[in-house]
C-alpha cells in the first residue's frame, strides 16, 4: 500500500517492522533479508537516518548469530 501511494517512509518502516517480527520469532536470517532490503530502499530514497538504523539492526542480528567480526563491519559501515 505504501509503495502504491509513494509513501516512502511507510515502506521503510514496514521493511524494518517485518525484520523485527522475524527476529522476535527467532528467524534471524529472514530478519536480515528485510534489513538488507531496507538499506537498499533508504539509498534509493536518500534517507541516511533510516539507512543507519538498518545497518544497526542488521549488525545486531549478525552478532546474535555469533558472527562478531562481520557484525562489527556492518555496524561501522552504517556510521
N, C-alpha and C positions, 0 to 999 in steps of 0.2 A: 504494500500500500504506500509506504514512504517513497519507494522508487517511482511509482506512477505519479505521485504528486510532487516529485522532485524535492522532497523534504530531506535534505542530505544529513542533517543532524539526527533525524529519526532513523535513517538507515544505519548510521554509525552506532547509535545506541542499541538498535536491535541486534546488530552483529556482536556487540560487546555482551549484551544480556544473554544471547544464545551461548556464548562461550562460558559465561558464568553458570548457566543452568547445566551445561555438560560437565563442568568442573565439579559442581555440587553433587553430581551423580557419579563422580569418580572416573569420568571418561575424559582424561586429560588430553589424549591425542585429538579427540573431537573438539575440545575447547581450543586447542592450539590452531586448528583449522579456521575457526571463527576469528580468532585474534589476528591471524595472518590476513584473512580477507578484510578485516577491519583496518589493518595497517595500510594495505593497498588502497582501500577506499579513501582513507584520510589523505594519502598522497594525491589522489585524483581530485579531491575537493579542496585541497590546500588547507588542511586543518591540523596544524602541528601539535596542538594540545591533545587531540584525540589520538594522533599517531604515537605520542609519548606514552599515553595511557595504554595503548595496545601493546607496545613493546614491554612495558612494565608488567602487564598481566601475563604476557607470553613468557617472560623471564621467570615469573613466579611459578608457573606451571611446569616449565622445563626443570626448574630446581626440584619440584616435587617428584619428578621422575628420576632424580639423582644425577642429572647431567649439569653439574655445577659450573664447569668451565663454559659450556655453551650458554647457560643461563646468564653468567656474568657478561659475556659478549653481547647477548641480546639486550640486556639492561643498559649497558654502556652505549649501544647503538641508538637507543631511544633518547639519550641525553645529548 
